[in-house]
Amino acid sequence: MDDKHVDAVVTSRRDISSDLWIVRLRPAEKIAFTPGQYAAVGLPGPERLIERPYSIASSPRQDELEFFLELVRGGHLSQQLYEIPVGGQVQVRRLAKGLFVFDQASGRPNHFMVATVTGVAPFVSMVRELAARHDEGQAVPYRVALLHGASLSRELGYCEELSTLAQRCPWFTYIPTVSRIAEERAWSGERGRAEDVVRKHLDGLGFTLADTTAYACGNPDMIENAKGILERAGFPKEAVKQEVYWVAGKKD
């Protein structure tokens, strides 16, 4: 331990698939963050602490930190994190970081979010915080749409929660989409990769380059493809925010 880290206990775990899980940690002291930011989570290694940054899915109002994690076979950290049971302990950096936060400064009323699998985590934090304000009776002066893509529907870890929020929050639209259509015969939602349906839903919602901030998080290939689509639609670079989860060809 050092003054940069704090112990955190695993308080709950929900397995989404064989290589995806949602975990909640209770740090020994509350960690302040802005929705969209990430915290570094680590475990002791042979010579030093091995840590990786993960986007926080919980609301800043909560004492616990929630993460949506993917197991990378042979990875330096995710395999070890996957094996930590409820009641086990990890370490978390005291200082959350990141500039991938909700755009309030521009004054744009529309916010279009695109994610793949675990890339939905920062958007879950943003939407949870806005929903908490909504429940307190505060006005939410935005329209927010979240397009969440995955190969299979079981990988959409927050589908039920986000669908419920969309039903009770008139300012929020949730669009889950799956790409392995042949394996999802019973799926009644959107079909196709996230970037393949970006323009369709932007146009359908009436979001324009003049009044919309776009965000993309997750798979680097999706991000590049989505950015290309948005740029061809006329979106200026400052209206497109991105959070790349790994360098193409490298994971963990």
C-alpha positions in Angstrom: 0.0 0.0 0.0 1.0 3.6 -0.5 -0.7 7.0 -0.3 -2.0 6.7 -3.9 -4.1 3.6 -3.3 -6.9 2.4 -1.0 -8.1 -1.1 -0.1 -11.5 -2.1 -1.5 -13.6 -5.1 -0.8 -15.6 -6.9 -3.4 -19.2 -6.7 -2.2 -21.1 -8.2 -5.1 -20.7 -9.8 -8.5 -23.1 -10.5 -11.4 -21.9 -12.7 -14.2 -23.2 -11.6 -17.6 -21.5 -14.3 -19.7 -18.5 -16.6 -19.4 -16.1 -13.6 -19.9 -18.1 -10.6 -18.7 -19.1 -9.6 -15.2 -20.3 -6.7 -13.2 -18.5 -6.1 -9.9 -19.1 -3.7 -7.0 -16.3 -2.6 -4.7 -16.4 -0.8 -1.4 -13.3 1.3 -0.9 -12.0 2.0 2.6 -12.7 5.6 1.9 -15.1 7.3 -0.6 -13.6 8.1 -4.0 -14.8 11.2 -5.7 -15.3 11.2 -9.4 -17.3 12.7 -12.2 -19.6 10.4 -14.3 -17.5 9.2 -17.2 -14.2 9.0 -15.4 -12.2 5.9 -14.6 -10.4 4.5 -11.6 -7.3 2.2 -11.7 -7.9 -1.1 -10.0 -5.0 -3.4 -9.1 -3.6 -6.4 -7.4 -0.1 -7.1 -6.0 2.2 -8.7 -8.6 5.6 -10.4 -8.1 7.5 -7.1 -8.2 4.9 -4.3 -8.1 1.1 -3.6 -8.1 -0.5 -4.6 -11.4 -3.3 -2.1 -12.2 -5.5 -1.1 -15.1 -7.9 1.8 -15.6 -11.6 0.9 -15.7 -14.6 3.2 -16.4 -16.8 3.6 -13.4 -20.5 2.6 -13.9 -21.9 3.7 -10.6 -23.2 7.1 -9.7 -21.0 9.5 -7.7 -23.8 9.5 -5.1 -23.0 5.9 -4.2 -20.4 4.8 -1.7 -19.5 1.7 -3.8 -17.8 1.6 -7.2 -19.2 -0.5 -9.9 -17.3 -1.8 -13.0 -18.3 -3.8 -16.0 -15.3 -6.0 -16.8 -14.2 -8.4 -19.5 -12.0 -11.4 -19.0 -9.0 -11.5 -21.3 -7.5 -15.0 -21.3 -3.8 -14.8 -20.5 -4.1 -11.1 -19.6 -1.9 -9.6 -16.9 -4.7 -8.5 -14.6 -8.3 -9.4 -15.8 -7.7 -13.2 -15.2 -6.7 -12.4 -11.6 -9.6 -10.0 -11.0 -12.0 -12.6 -12.4 -11.0 -15.0 -9.7 -11.4 -12.6 -6.8 -14.5 -13.8 -4.8 -17.1 -11.7 -3.0 -15.3 -10.6 0.2 -12.0 -10.5 -1.5 -9.8 -7.5 -1.7 -8.3 -5.3 -4.4 -6.7 -1.9 -4.5 -8.0 1.2 -6.1 -6.3 4.5 -6.8 -7.7 7.3 -4.7 -7.7 9.7 -7.6 -10.2 9.1 -10.4 -9.2 10.5 -13.8 -10.4 11.1 -17.3 -11.9 13.8 -19.5 -14.6 11.6 -21.1 -17.4 13.3 -19.2 -20.9 14.7 -20.0 -20.7 17.8 -22.1 -22.4 20.6 -20.3 -20.1 23.4 -21.4 -21.1 23.6 -25.1 -24.8 24.1 -24.4 -25.8 21.5 -26.9 -29.1 20.0 -25.8 -28.8 16.6 -27.5 -26.3 13.9 -26.5 -25.8 10.7 -28.6 -23.8 8.0 -27.0 -22.5 4.9 -28.8 -20.9 1.9 -27.0 -19.8 -1.6 -27.5 -20.2 -4.2 -24.6 -18.2 -2.9 -21.6 -17.9 0.5 -23.2 -21.3 1.3 -21.9 -20.0 1.7 -18.3 -19.3 5.5 -18.4 -22.6 6.1 -20.0 -24.4 4.1 -17.3 -22.8 6.4 -14.8 -23.9 9.5 -16.7 -27.4 8.3 -17.1 -27.7 7.1 -13.5 -26.7 10.6 -12.3 -29.2 12.3 -14.6 -31.9 9.9 -13.6 -31.2 10.6 -9.9 -31.7 14.3 -10.6 -34.9 13.5 -12.5 -36.2 11.5 -9.5 -35.5 14.4 -7.2 -37.7 16.6 -9.3 -35.0 18.5 -11.0 -35.4 19.3 -14.7 -33.1 17.5 -17.1 -32.6 20.0 -19.9 -31.2 17.4 -22.4 -32.2 14.7 -24.7 -29.9 11.7 -24.3 -29.8 8.6 -26.5 -27.6 5.6 -25.8 -26.9 3.1 -28.6 -25.3 -0.1 -27.1 -24.0 -2.8 -29.5 -22.9 -6.3 -28.7 -22.5 -9.6 -30.6 -25.2 -11.3 -28.5 -28.0 -9.9 -26.4 -26.7 -11.6 -23.2 -23.6 -9.3 -23.5 -25.8 -6.2 -23.0 -25.2 -6.1 -19.2 -27.4 -3.2 -18.4 -30.2 -3.8 -20.9 -33.0 -4.3 -18.3 -32.0 -1.3 -16.2 -31.6 1.1 -19.1 -34.8 -0.1 -20.7 -36.6 0.7 -17.5 -35.0 4.1 -17.2 -36.0 4.9 -20.8 -39.7 4.1 -19.9 -39.8 6.5 -17.0 -37.5 9.3 -18.2 -38.9 11.1 -21.2 -35.5 12.7 -22.0 -33.7 9.3 -22.4 -33.8 6.8 -25.3 -32.0 3.4 -25.1 -31.2 1.5 -28.3 -29.7 -2.0 -27.8 -28.5 -3.8 -30.9 -26.9 -7.2 -31.6 -24.8 -8.2 -34.6 -24.9 -12.0 -34.6 -28.4 -12.1 -36.1 -28.3 -15.8 -37.0 -27.9 -16.7 -33.3 -30.6 -14.3 -32.0 -33.7 -15.4 -33.7 -35.9 -14.3 -30.8 -34.3 -10.8 -30.5 -36.9 -8.2 -31.4 -34.6 -5.1 -31.0 -32.3 -3.4 -33.4 -29.9 -5.6 -35.4 -26.5 -4.8 -36.7 -23.2 -3.4 -35.4 -23.5 -0.2 -33.5 -21.7 1.8 -36.2 -23.9 0.4 -38.9 -27.0 2.0 -37.3 -25.6 5.3 -36.0 -26.8 7.4 -38.8 -30.2 5.8 -38.8 -30.9 6.6 -35.2 -29.3 10.1 -35.3 -31.7 11.0 -38.1 -34.6 9.2 -36.5 -34.2 11.2 -33.3 -33.8 14.5 -35.2 -30.3 15.0 -33.7 -28.2 17.3 -35.9 -24.6 18.4 -36.0 -25.7 21.9 -34.8 -27.3 20.7 -31.6 -25.7 17.4 -30.7 -22.6 16.1 -28.8 -21.7 12.6 -29.9 -19.7 10.1 -27.7 -18.1 6.7 -28.6 -16.6 4.3 -26.1 -15.3 0.7 -26.3 -14.0 -1.2 -29.3 -11.4 0.9 -31.2 -12.6 -0.2 -34.6 -16.2 0.8 -33.7 -14.9 4.2 -32.6 -13.0 4.9 -35.8 -16.0 3.8 -37.9 -18.5 5.8 -35.9 -16.2 8.9 -36.0 -16.0 8.5 -39.8 -19.7 8.4 -40.1 -20.1 11.4 -37.9 -17.5 13.4 -39.7 -19.1 12.7 -43.0 -22.4 13.9 -41.5 -20.6 17.2 -40.8 -19.9 16.8 -37.1 -16.9 19.0 -36.1 -14.2 17.2 -34.1 -15.0 19.2 -30.9 -18.5 17.7 -31.0 -17.3 14.1 -30.9 -15.8 12.6 -27.7 -14.1 9.2 -27.6 -12.8 6.8 -25.0 -10.8 3.9 -26.5 -10.7 0.8 -24.3 -7.6 -0.8 -25.9 -5.2 -0.3 -28.7 -6.2 -2.2 -31.8 -4.7 -5.7 -31.5 -3.9 -5.4 -27.8 -6.2 -6.2 -24.8 -6.1 -6.4 -21.0 
